[in-house]
C-alpha cells in the first residue's frame, strides 16, 4: 500500500478554504467506525481530520488512506507500532500545528464522542476559552450504558485529580476537547510524560499552570458502538501515579 504524502500547509488551507480546525483522532483497530466518523465530521465545513494510526492490523489505515486520496481535508499519520494514546495525540498536535491549524480538537474514534458537539466546542474556544472540554460531569452532561463500577472509577479518578492538582474542571479525564493553537504552542510537548488517560489530566494541568482559560460544555457520553475498550489496569495505575508526579514537579 502506498500511503499519501503529508498534506502541506498550502494545500490544506488554500484548497479547503475555511477548514481552520483540525480534529486529531488516534486509532487502533477502528475500521468499523472510522469511515462513517470521518464523513460525519466532513459535513461541517470548518473541520478537517487527521487520523493517527498505530499500524492497526485490521486495516484502519488503508481505509483512511483511500479517503485521503479523494478528500484534501483528510490526513493520515501512520506510525509503525502501537505507542499509546498520549504519544499519538502529541504526534497529531505537532502535525496540525505544522499545517497551520488555528484550532485543534481531539476525540475518540468509537462514537462515544458525538461529532455533532464539535461546532459547540469550536465556538467556545473561539469566544470564551483557550481550552474547551466536552464534559460528562457538568449540568446537562452524562454517560449512558455504563455500569456502576465504571462510573465509580471515572468519577473517583476525576475527584482524585481535582483534589491533588487543584484542577478547575469536573471532567479532567475527558478526551473530547478543542484547543486554541497558542495553548499547544506554549505548553512544551516534549515534557509531557503521561501516555494513557493520565495524558488528559496532564494537559489540563499544564494548561492551567500556563494561565490559560479552561471551560466545560456538557456532553452525553455513550459507550462505544462496536469494538473493545482500550482501558486497562495499567492505564488506571499510570493515572494514579502521574497525578502525584505532576503535583511535585516543576513545570
Backbone as JSON, one array per atom type, in Angstrom:
{
  "sequence": "XXXXXXXXXXXXXXXXXXXXXXXXXXXXXXXXXXXXXXXXXXXXXXXXXXXXXXXXXXXXXXXXXXXXXXXXXXXXXXXXXXXXXXXXXXXXXXXXXXXXXXXXXXXXXXXXXXXXXXXXXXXXXXXXXXXXXXXXXXXXXXXXXXXXXXXXXXXXXXXXXXXXXXXXXXXXXXXXXXXXXXXXXXXXXXXXXXXXXXXXXXXXXXXXXXXXXXXXXXXXXXXXXXXXXXXXXXXXXXXXXXXXXXXXXXX",
  "N": [[0.85, -1.2, 0.0], [0.62, 2.15, -0.91], [1.12, 5.0, 0.82], [-0.52, 8.19, 1.21], [1.16, 11.34, 0.71], [2.16, 13.62, 3.35], [-0.17, 16.23, 4.03], [0.43, 19.47, 2.98], [0.82, 22.78, 4.4], [0.05, 24.75, 2.55], [-1.59, 23.37, 0.71], [-3.53, 22.41, 2.46], [-4.83, 24.71, 3.56], [-5.44, 26.44, 1.52], [-6.7, 25.02, -0.54], [-8.85, 23.93, 0.92], [-10.17, 25.99, 2.06], [-12.09, 27.37, 4.52], [-11.51, 25.56, 6.53], [-10.22, 25.6, 9.32], [-9.83, 24.24, 11.64], [-8.44, 21.43, 13.0], [-9.21, 18.08, 13.58], [-7.95, 15.75, 15.62], [-7.56, 12.31, 15.64], [-6.77, 9.51, 17.27], [-6.14, 6.12, 16.35], [-6.62, 2.6, 16.68], [-7.27, -0.36, 15.41], [-9.95, 0.37, 14.39], [-11.61, 0.04, 12.17], [-14.3, -0.43, 11.8], [-15.59, 1.85, 12.53], [-14.32, 4.19, 11.56], [-14.6, 5.28, 8.9], [-17.29, 6.19, 8.69], [-17.29, 8.02, 10.81], [-15.42, 9.96, 9.94], [-16.76, 10.9, 7.64], [-19.0, 12.08, 8.86], [-17.81, 14.19, 10.26], [-16.72, 15.71, 8.18], [-18.97, 16.8, 7.05], [-19.26, 19.21, 8.19], [-18.06, 22.35, 7.52], [-15.92, 23.72, 8.72], [-14.0, 21.98, 9.62], [-11.21, 19.75, 9.46], [-9.74, 16.47, 9.25], [-7.39, 14.56, 11.01], [-6.06, 11.52, 11.17], [-4.35, 9.48, 13.4], [-2.77, 6.66, 13.19], [-1.76, 3.64, 14.69], [-0.54, 1.57, 13.13], [-2.68, -0.32, 12.72], [-3.75, -3.67, 12.76], [-6.15, -4.38, 11.58], [-6.6, -2.97, 9.28], [-7.37, -0.29, 9.39], [-5.87, 2.0, 8.67], [-5.65, 1.77, 5.89], [-8.24, 2.29, 5.0], [-8.5, 4.98, 5.75], [-6.42, 6.08, 4.24], [-7.37, 5.71, 1.63], [-9.58, 7.41, 1.68], [-8.28, 9.84, 2.13], [-6.93, 10.16, -0.26], [-8.89, 11.03, -1.92], [-10.03, 13.23, -0.72], [-9.04, 16.34, 0.33], [-9.28, 17.32, 2.91], [-8.78, 15.3, 4.65], [-6.33, 13.68, 6.52], [-3.6, 11.43, 7.11], [-1.57, 10.03, 9.54], [0.61, 7.65, 9.81], [1.93, 5.39, 12.02], [4.61, 3.16, 12.97], [4.08, 1.25, 14.95], [2.18, 0.3, 17.91], [1.99, 2.84, 20.21], [0.73, 4.18, 22.23], [-1.85, 6.32, 23.69], [-1.32, 9.04, 24.52], [1.12, 9.58, 23.22], [0.28, 9.35, 20.57], [-1.52, 11.5, 20.35], [0.21, 13.69, 20.78], [1.89, 13.48, 18.53], [-0.03, 13.96, 16.56], [-0.85, 16.57, 17.27], [1.49, 18.0, 16.75], [1.7, 17.71, 13.95], [-0.69, 18.99, 13.14], [-0.23, 21.61, 14.04], [2.01, 22.25, 12.48], [0.82, 22.31, 10.0], [-0.67, 24.55, 10.17], [-3.09, 24.87, 11.58], [-5.61, 26.71, 13.26], [-7.18, 26.02, 15.39], [-7.37, 23.09, 17.38], [-8.8, 20.04, 17.75], [-9.5, 17.17, 19.8], [-10.57, 13.78, 19.78], [-12.29, 10.63, 20.37], [-12.39, 7.61, 18.36], [-14.59, 5.99, 18.36], [-17.26, 6.73, 18.42], [-18.2, 7.33, 20.94], [-17.75, 9.9, 21.49], [-19.71, 12.29, 20.23], [-19.75, 13.61, 17.03], [-21.4, 15.76, 16.48], [-21.16, 17.59, 18.5], [-18.91, 19.06, 17.96], [-19.0, 21.68, 16.63], [-19.92, 23.28, 18.77], [-17.87, 23.07, 20.67], [-15.77, 24.24, 19.21], [-16.8, 26.85, 18.85], [-16.87, 27.71, 21.51], [-14.13, 27.72, 22.09], [-13.32, 29.71, 20.37], [-14.55, 32.01, 21.38], [-14.65, 32.13, 24.21], [-12.9, 30.44, 25.73], [-9.56, 29.13, 26.11], [-9.05, 26.49, 26.17], [-11.51, 24.25, 25.54], [-13.6, 21.89, 26.95], [-15.41, 18.95, 26.41], [-17.7, 17.86, 28.61], [-18.65, 15.3, 30.85], [-19.57, 15.66, 33.37], [-20.71, 18.06, 34.18], [-23.64, 20.14, 34.72], [-26.22, 18.97, 32.64], [-24.61, 17.27, 31.23], [-23.55, 13.78, 30.88], [-23.43, 10.14, 31.17], [-24.12, 7.12, 29.35], [-25.14, 3.7, 29.33], [-23.25, 2.7, 31.06], [-21.84, 0.69, 33.63], [-22.04, 0.45, 37.25], [-19.5, 0.18, 38.4], [-17.71, 1.18, 36.49], [-18.59, 3.82, 36.4], [-17.95, 4.65, 38.99], [-15.14, 4.44, 38.95], [-14.46, 6.36, 37.0], [-15.64, 8.81, 37.96], [-14.47, 8.87, 40.49], [-11.75, 8.99, 39.79], [-11.6, 11.52, 38.62], [-12.31, 13.17, 40.79], [-10.16, 12.61, 42.49], [-7.98, 13.61, 40.95], [-8.68, 16.34, 40.83], [-8.59, 17.04, 43.53], [-5.89, 16.7, 44.26], [-4.42, 18.18, 42.38], [-5.71, 20.58, 42.13], [-7.43, 21.22, 40.01], [-9.48, 23.09, 37.74], [-11.79, 21.96, 36.69], [-14.51, 19.65, 36.12], [-14.31, 17.34, 34.66], [-11.61, 16.13, 34.07], [-10.45, 13.96, 32.86], [-11.67, 13.6, 30.48], [-11.64, 13.17, 26.93], [-12.54, 14.75, 24.82], [-12.11, 17.56, 23.2], [-11.25, 21.04, 22.51], [-8.59, 22.96, 21.53], [-7.12, 26.2, 21.54], [-4.68, 27.29, 19.23], [-2.47, 28.58, 20.4], [-2.23, 27.52, 22.94], [-1.17, 24.89, 22.69], [1.19, 25.59, 21.49], [2.44, 26.96, 23.53], [2.64, 25.22, 25.73], [5.13, 22.89, 26.56], [5.48, 20.32, 24.57], [7.37, 18.36, 24.52], [7.92, 17.78, 27.14], [5.87, 16.31, 28.2], [4.86, 13.44, 29.87], [2.94, 11.53, 30.43], [1.0, 8.82, 29.08], [-1.27, 7.3, 28.85], [-4.67, 7.53, 29.81], [-4.04, 9.36, 31.72], [-2.74, 11.29, 30.35], [-4.66, 13.14, 29.52], [-5.32, 14.41, 31.91], [-2.85, 15.56, 32.55], [-2.55, 17.42, 30.45], [-4.62, 19.24, 30.99], [-3.72, 20.21, 33.46], [-1.23, 21.39, 32.8], [-2.12, 23.33, 31.04], [-3.67, 24.92, 32.76], [-1.65, 25.77, 34.57], [-0.17, 27.35, 32.88], [-1.7, 29.57, 32.67], [-3.94, 29.79, 31.04], [-7.38, 30.07, 29.9], [-9.88, 27.83, 30.87], [-12.7, 25.91, 30.1], [-15.87, 24.15, 30.41], [-18.22, 22.24, 28.52], [-21.4, 20.7, 28.42], [-21.73, 17.25, 27.58], [-23.23, 14.25, 26.3], [-22.22, 11.03, 26.91], [-22.04, 8.08, 25.46], [-21.48, 4.48, 25.65], [-18.96, 2.83, 23.61], [-19.89, 1.98, 20.23], [-19.15, -0.28, 18.65], [-16.49, -2.75, 18.78], [-13.67, -2.97, 21.09], [-13.03, -1.7, 24.38], [-10.18, 0.35, 25.22], [-9.28, 0.63, 27.76], [-7.38, -0.25, 30.66], [-5.93, -1.97, 33.54], [-3.32, -1.11, 33.85], [-3.34, 1.43, 32.67], [-5.04, 2.81, 34.41], [-3.5, 2.68, 36.77], [-1.25, 4.16, 35.97], [-2.38, 6.7, 35.79], [-3.03, 7.21, 38.48], [-0.49, 7.35, 39.67], [0.86, 9.33, 38.15], [-0.5, 11.68, 38.7], [0.47, 12.47, 41.22], [3.15, 12.81, 40.54], [2.96, 15.04, 38.85], [2.06, 16.87, 40.71], [4.27, 17.45, 42.28], [6.3, 18.17, 40.58], [8.28, 20.57, 38.75], [6.97, 22.79, 36.53]],
  "CA": [[0.0, 0.0, 0.0], [1.34, 3.41, -0.96], [0.41, 5.97, 1.64], [-0.46, 9.56, 0.7], [2.13, 12.22, 1.33], [1.55, 14.55, 4.31], [-0.79, 17.43, 3.45], [1.19, 20.66, 3.34], [0.01, 23.9, 4.85], [-0.53, 25.44, 1.4], [-2.69, 22.59, 0.21], [-4.58, 22.26, 3.46], [-5.58, 25.9, 3.9], [-5.92, 27.14, 0.32], [-7.65, 24.16, -1.21], [-10.04, 23.6, 1.7], [-10.85, 27.2, 2.47], [-12.33, 27.77, 5.9], [-11.27, 24.47, 7.47], [-9.09, 26.03, 10.15], [-9.8, 23.42, 12.84], [-8.07, 20.03, 12.75], [-9.66, 17.11, 14.57], [-6.97, 14.67, 15.72], [-8.23, 11.08, 16.07], [-5.9, 8.33, 17.34], [-6.86, 4.88, 16.06], [-6.02, 1.27, 16.68], [-8.37, -1.3, 15.12], [-11.23, 1.08, 14.37], [-12.11, 0.02, 10.8], [-15.77, -0.46, 11.8], [-16.11, 3.18, 12.87], [-13.58, 5.37, 11.13], [-15.09, 5.91, 7.67], [-18.5, 6.94, 8.99], [-16.93, 9.16, 11.65], [-14.81, 10.98, 9.09], [-17.81, 11.5, 6.81], [-19.82, 12.94, 9.71], [-17.05, 15.41, 10.57], [-16.55, 16.5, 6.96], [-20.22, 17.5, 6.75], [-19.12, 20.55, 8.77], [-17.02, 22.91, 6.67], [-14.79, 24.28, 9.45], [-13.15, 20.94, 10.17], [-10.52, 18.7, 8.73], [-9.49, 15.3, 10.09], [-6.07, 13.93, 10.98], [-6.06, 10.24, 11.87], [-3.04, 8.98, 13.8], [-2.99, 5.23, 13.32], [-0.59, 2.9, 15.15], [-0.37, 0.35, 12.32], [-3.76, -1.24, 13.09], [-3.77, -4.87, 11.93], [-7.45, -4.58, 10.93], [-6.67, -2.2, 8.04], [-7.91, 1.05, 9.59], [-5.08, 2.99, 7.92], [-5.96, 1.66, 4.46], [-9.5, 2.99, 4.79], [-8.23, 6.42, 5.84], [-5.59, 6.45, 3.09], [-8.25, 5.8, 0.45], [-10.37, 8.64, 1.82], [-7.37, 10.98, 1.99], [-6.59, 10.3, -1.68], [-10.02, 11.68, -2.59], [-10.51, 14.39, 0.03], [-7.9, 17.04, 0.92], [-9.49, 17.61, 4.34], [-8.45, 14.1, 5.43], [-4.91, 13.37, 6.6], [-3.23, 10.2, 7.81], [-0.23, 9.89, 10.09], [0.74, 6.22, 10.1], [3.1, 5.08, 12.84], [4.97, 1.75, 12.73], [3.67, 0.33, 16.01], [1.32, 0.86, 18.94], [2.83, 3.6, 21.14], [-0.05, 4.77, 23.3], [-2.75, 7.41, 23.39], [-0.67, 10.34, 24.64], [2.09, 9.7, 22.15], [-0.46, 9.58, 19.31], [-2.03, 12.87, 20.34], [1.32, 14.63, 20.61], [2.27, 13.43, 17.12], [-1.07, 14.64, 15.8], [-0.79, 18.0, 17.56], [2.64, 18.57, 16.02], [1.35, 17.79, 12.54], [-1.71, 20.02, 12.95], [0.43, 22.91, 14.19], [2.86, 22.46, 11.31], [-0.04, 22.59, 8.85], [-1.25, 25.87, 10.33], [-4.42, 24.89, 12.19], [-5.85, 27.72, 14.29], [-7.79, 25.29, 16.5], [-7.09, 21.66, 17.29], [-9.68, 19.23, 18.59], [-9.19, 15.76, 19.96], [-11.75, 12.97, 20.05], [-12.16, 9.2, 20.16], [-12.86, 7.12, 17.06], [-15.6, 4.94, 18.54], [-18.58, 7.38, 18.52], [-18.56, 7.76, 22.29], [-17.77, 11.35, 21.3], [-20.6, 12.59, 19.11], [-19.19, 14.74, 16.26], [-22.33, 16.89, 16.45], [-20.73, 18.57, 19.5], [-17.69, 19.77, 17.53], [-19.19, 23.13, 16.45], [-20.05, 23.94, 20.07], [-16.53, 23.15, 21.25], [-15.02, 25.24, 18.46], [-17.34, 28.18, 19.16], [-16.42, 28.06, 22.86], [-12.7, 28.04, 22.01], [-13.17, 30.97, 19.66], [-15.15, 33.17, 22.03], [-14.6, 32.18, 25.67], [-11.88, 29.64, 26.4], [-8.39, 28.66, 25.37], [-9.29, 25.04, 26.11], [-12.91, 23.9, 25.78], [-13.69, 20.45, 27.22], [-16.71, 18.3, 26.44], [-17.7, 17.31, 29.97], [-19.72, 14.4, 31.29], [-19.87, 15.86, 34.78], [-21.32, 19.35, 34.47], [-25.08, 20.05, 34.47], [-26.57, 18.72, 31.25], [-23.78, 16.18, 30.72], [-23.81, 12.49, 31.48], [-23.0, 8.93, 30.5], [-25.14, 6.1, 29.18], [-24.66, 2.33, 29.11], [-22.13, 2.41, 31.96], [-22.12, 0.03, 34.89], [-21.72, 1.21, 38.45], [-18.05, 0.14, 38.65], [-17.05, 2.12, 35.58], [-18.92, 5.16, 36.84], [-17.18, 4.95, 40.19], [-13.75, 4.64, 38.57], [-14.34, 7.63, 36.28], [-15.9, 9.94, 38.86], [-13.45, 8.86, 41.53], [-10.5, 9.46, 39.22], [-11.68, 12.97, 38.45], [-12.26, 13.76, 42.13], [-8.78, 12.4, 42.92], [-7.12, 14.56, 40.24], [-9.02, 17.7, 41.24], [-8.16, 17.27, 44.91], [-4.43, 16.75, 44.36], [-3.83, 19.17, 41.49], [-6.46, 21.83, 42.14], [-7.9, 21.47, 38.65], [-10.71, 23.89, 37.75], [-12.79, 21.31, 35.85], [-15.13, 18.46, 36.67], [-14.01, 16.17, 33.83], [-10.22, 16.27, 33.61], [-10.04, 12.78, 32.1], [-12.38, 13.56, 29.21], [-10.78, 13.35, 25.77], [-13.23, 15.45, 23.74], [-11.63, 18.9, 23.53], [-10.77, 21.94, 21.46], [-7.52, 23.85, 21.99], [-6.55, 27.25, 20.7], [-3.32, 26.99, 18.78], [-1.43, 29.13, 21.29], [-2.06, 26.64, 24.1], [-0.24, 23.81, 22.36], [2.48, 26.21, 21.21], [3.04, 27.41, 24.79], [3.0, 24.03, 26.5], [6.25, 22.15, 25.96], [5.02, 18.96, 24.31], [8.47, 17.43, 24.8], [7.98, 17.46, 28.57], [4.72, 15.51, 28.62], [5.3, 12.07, 30.13], [1.81, 10.61, 30.51], [0.73, 8.23, 27.78], [-2.6, 6.73, 28.82], [-5.68, 8.55, 30.09], [-3.4, 10.4, 32.52], [-2.36, 12.34, 29.41], [-5.68, 14.18, 29.53], [-5.15, 15.15, 33.16], [-1.63, 16.36, 32.45], [-2.77, 18.56, 29.56], [-5.41, 20.23, 31.73], [-2.87, 20.8, 34.49], [-0.25, 22.28, 32.17], [-2.87, 24.48, 30.52], [-3.99, 25.75, 33.92], [-0.43, 26.37, 35.09], [0.29, 28.36, 31.92], [-2.55, 30.74, 32.79], [-4.98, 29.85, 30.02], [-8.77, 29.91, 30.34], [-10.41, 26.49, 30.62], [-14.13, 25.81, 30.35], [-16.5, 22.87, 30.09], [-19.53, 22.2, 27.9], [-21.97, 19.39, 28.69], [-21.93, 16.27, 26.52], [-23.68, 12.92, 26.68], [-21.15, 10.11, 26.53], [-22.46, 6.68, 25.47], [-20.41, 3.5, 25.46], [-18.63, 2.64, 22.21], [-20.88, 1.22, 19.48], [-18.56, -1.57, 18.29], [-15.09, -2.86, 19.17], [-13.35, -3.18, 22.51], [-12.44, -0.58, 25.1], [-8.72, 0.29, 25.39], [-8.98, 0.82, 29.18], [-6.71, -1.38, 31.31], [-5.44, -1.69, 34.88], [-2.07, -0.35, 33.73], [-3.68, 2.82, 32.38], [-5.55, 3.38, 35.65], [-2.37, 2.84, 37.68], [-0.44, 5.28, 35.48], [-3.05, 7.95, 36.16], [-2.91, 7.39, 39.92], [0.89, 7.71, 39.98], [1.28, 10.55, 37.48], [-1.08, 12.84, 39.37], [1.42, 12.89, 42.25], [4.35, 13.31, 39.86], [2.67, 16.4, 38.42], [1.89, 17.73, 41.88], [5.54, 17.84, 42.89], [7.32, 18.53, 39.61], [8.31, 21.98, 38.37], [6.64, 22.95, 35.12]],
  "C": [[0.88, 1.24, 0.0], [0.54, 4.47, -0.23], [0.52, 7.36, 1.03], [0.59, 10.37, 1.41], [1.43, 13.15, 2.31], [0.99, 15.78, 3.59], [0.0, 18.65, 3.9], [0.25, 21.77, 3.77], [-0.66, 24.58, 3.66], [-1.74, 24.68, 0.87], [-3.86, 22.59, 1.19], [-5.43, 23.51, 3.58], [-5.82, 26.84, 2.73], [-6.99, 26.29, -0.36], [-8.94, 23.96, -0.41], [-10.6, 24.81, 2.43], [-10.9, 27.43, 3.97], [-12.04, 26.69, 6.92], [-10.03, 24.76, 8.3], [-8.99, 25.26, 11.46], [-9.51, 21.97, 12.46], [-8.53, 19.16, 13.9], [-8.7, 15.93, 14.54], [-7.65, 13.44, 16.33], [-7.22, 9.94, 16.09], [-6.73, 7.07, 17.07], [-5.97, 3.66, 16.25], [-7.18, 0.28, 16.56], [-9.74, -0.63, 15.23], [-11.85, 1.08, 12.96], [-13.64, 0.05, 10.76], [-16.38, 0.92, 12.03], [-15.56, 4.3, 12.02], [-14.15, 6.04, 9.9], [-16.34, 6.75, 7.94], [-18.19, 8.16, 9.85], [-16.34, 10.29, 10.83], [-15.86, 11.67, 8.23], [-18.67, 12.46, 7.63], [-19.1, 14.26, 10.0], [-16.94, 16.3, 9.34], [-17.83, 17.17, 6.5], [-20.18, 18.93, 7.27], [-17.88, 21.21, 8.17], [-15.8, 23.41, 7.43], [-13.72, 23.25, 9.8], [-12.43, 20.12, 9.1], [-10.14, 17.63, 9.73], [-8.06, 14.83, 9.9], [-6.14, 12.67, 11.82], [-4.63, 9.82, 12.15], [-3.21, 7.5, 14.1], [-1.69, 4.51, 13.67], [-0.5, 1.54, 14.48], [-1.41, -0.71, 12.71], [-3.76, -2.47, 12.18], [-5.09, -5.09, 11.21], [-7.62, -3.74, 9.67], [-7.3, -0.82, 8.18], [-7.19, 2.08, 8.71], [-5.39, 2.94, 6.43], [-7.25, 2.39, 4.12], [-9.26, 4.5, 4.78], [-7.4, 6.89, 4.65], [-6.42, 6.6, 1.83], [-9.09, 7.07, 0.51], [-9.5, 9.87, 1.61], [-6.99, 11.22, 0.53], [-7.67, 11.05, -2.45], [-10.43, 13.0, -1.95], [-9.36, 15.1, 0.72], [-8.08, 17.4, 2.39], [-9.23, 16.4, 5.23], [-6.95, 13.88, 5.37], [-4.69, 12.1, 7.4], [-1.79, 10.29, 8.26], [-0.11, 8.45, 10.56], [2.04, 5.96, 10.84], [3.37, 3.58, 12.78], [4.45, 0.78, 13.76], [2.8, 1.06, 17.02], [2.17, 1.51, 20.01], [2.04, 4.31, 22.22], [-0.81, 6.02, 22.91], [-2.06, 8.77, 23.44], [0.33, 10.59, 23.54], [1.41, 9.99, 20.81], [-0.97, 11.01, 19.24], [-0.91, 13.88, 20.13], [1.78, 14.66, 19.16], [1.25, 14.16, 16.25], [-1.08, 16.14, 16.03], [0.35, 18.66, 16.77], [2.31, 18.73, 14.54], [0.33, 18.9, 12.29], [-1.11, 21.42, 13.08], [1.28, 23.23, 12.97], [2.04, 22.82, 10.08], [-0.84, 23.88, 9.02], [-2.63, 25.94, 10.95], [-4.52, 25.96, 13.26], [-6.43, 27.1, 15.55], [-7.56, 23.81, 16.27], [-7.99, 20.93, 18.28], [-9.1, 17.83, 18.74], [-10.48, 15.01, 20.29], [-11.45, 11.5, 19.79], [-12.77, 8.8, 18.82], [-14.09, 6.24, 17.15], [-17.02, 5.45, 18.7], [-19.06, 7.58, 19.95], [-18.51, 9.28, 22.37], [-18.57, 11.65, 20.05], [-20.04, 13.78, 18.32], [-20.12, 15.94, 16.17], [-21.96, 17.95, 17.48], [-19.56, 19.43, 19.03], [-17.92, 21.27, 17.3], [-19.31, 23.89, 17.76], [-18.69, 24.1, 20.74], [-15.7, 24.21, 20.54], [-15.5, 26.64, 18.78], [-16.89, 28.64, 20.55], [-14.95, 28.44, 22.87], [-12.46, 29.37, 21.3], [-13.56, 32.17, 20.52], [-14.9, 33.27, 23.53], [-13.36, 31.55, 26.29], [-10.68, 29.39, 25.48], [-8.41, 27.13, 25.22], [-10.73, 24.79, 26.47], [-13.01, 22.38, 25.87], [-15.14, 20.0, 27.15], [-16.81, 17.47, 27.7], [-18.92, 16.45, 30.24], [-20.28, 14.81, 32.64], [-20.24, 17.28, 35.15], [-22.81, 19.22, 34.19], [-25.4, 19.95, 32.98], [-25.75, 17.61, 30.62], [-24.13, 14.87, 31.39], [-23.25, 11.35, 30.67], [-24.2, 8.0, 30.35], [-24.45, 4.75, 29.0], [-23.46, 1.96, 29.99], [-22.63, 1.67, 33.19], [-21.64, 0.86, 36.06], [-20.22, 1.26, 38.71], [-17.33, 1.15, 37.76], [-17.36, 3.56, 35.97], [-18.11, 5.57, 38.07], [-15.72, 5.23, 39.86], [-13.57, 6.02, 37.92], [-14.56, 8.83, 37.2], [-14.86, 10.03, 39.97], [-12.11, 9.36, 41.03], [-10.48, 10.96, 39.03], [-11.62, 13.69, 39.79], [-10.83, 13.71, 42.67], [-7.86, 13.44, 42.28], [-7.41, 16.0, 40.66], [-8.48, 18.01, 42.63], [-6.66, 17.46, 45.0], [-3.84, 17.91, 43.57], [-4.56, 20.51, 41.48], [-7.02, 22.2, 40.78], [-9.26, 22.17, 38.67], [-11.84, 23.27, 36.94], [-13.32, 20.06, 36.54], [-14.72, 17.19, 35.92], [-12.61, 16.31, 33.22], [-9.75, 15.09, 32.78], [-10.72, 12.7, 30.74], [-11.47, 13.9, 28.04], [-11.46, 13.98, 24.57], [-13.02, 16.93, 23.98], [-11.33, 19.71, 22.29], [-9.78, 22.92, 22.08], [-7.35, 25.0, 21.01], [-5.11, 26.88, 20.38], [-2.27, 27.42, 19.81], [-1.23, 28.28, 22.54], [-1.02, 25.57, 23.81], [1.13, 24.34, 21.95], [3.2, 26.6, 22.49], [3.49, 26.23, 25.65], [4.14, 23.32, 25.8], [5.84, 20.69, 25.79], [6.12, 17.93, 24.58], [8.5, 16.97, 26.24], [6.85, 16.54, 29.04], [5.13, 14.04, 28.72], [4.15, 11.07, 30.17], [1.46, 10.08, 29.12], [-0.61, 7.53, 27.71], [-3.62, 7.83, 29.05], [-5.15, 9.62, 31.04], [-2.91, 11.55, 31.64], [-3.36, 13.48, 29.44], [-5.58, 15.05, 30.78], [-3.94, 16.08, 33.06], [-1.81, 17.57, 31.55], [-3.61, 19.63, 30.23], [-4.53, 20.95, 32.74], [-1.87, 21.77, 33.89], [-0.94, 23.52, 31.59], [-3.23, 25.45, 31.64], [-2.76, 26.48, 34.42], [0.12, 27.46, 34.16], [-0.62, 29.59, 31.9], [-3.65, 30.86, 31.76], [-6.37, 29.61, 30.63], [-9.28, 28.52, 29.92], [-11.89, 26.48, 30.97], [-14.68, 24.48, 29.89], [-17.88, 23.08, 29.47], [-20.11, 20.81, 28.11], [-22.07, 18.53, 27.43], [-22.54, 15.01, 27.13], [-22.71, 11.92, 26.08], [-21.69, 8.68, 26.6], [-21.26, 5.75, 25.4], [-20.15, 3.34, 23.97], [-19.66, 1.73, 21.52], [-20.38, -0.19, 19.15], [-17.11, -1.57, 18.73], [-14.93, -2.96, 20.67], [-12.73, -1.93, 23.11], [-10.94, -0.78, 25.24], [-8.31, 0.48, 26.85], [-8.34, -0.44, 29.75], [-6.29, -0.98, 32.71], [-4.16, -0.86, 34.83], [-2.35, 1.12, 33.49], [-4.2, 3.52, 33.63], [-4.41, 3.64, 36.63], [-1.48, 4.0, 37.27], [-1.06, 6.61, 35.91], [-2.9, 8.23, 37.65], [-1.52, 7.9, 40.29], [1.25, 9.08, 39.41], [0.67, 11.81, 38.08], [-0.13, 13.37, 40.45], [2.72, 13.4, 41.64], [4.14, 14.75, 39.41], [2.61, 17.36, 39.61], [3.23, 18.25, 42.4], [6.64, 18.18, 41.87], [7.24, 20.02, 39.33], [8.04, 22.08, 36.89], [7.25, 24.23, 34.56]]
}
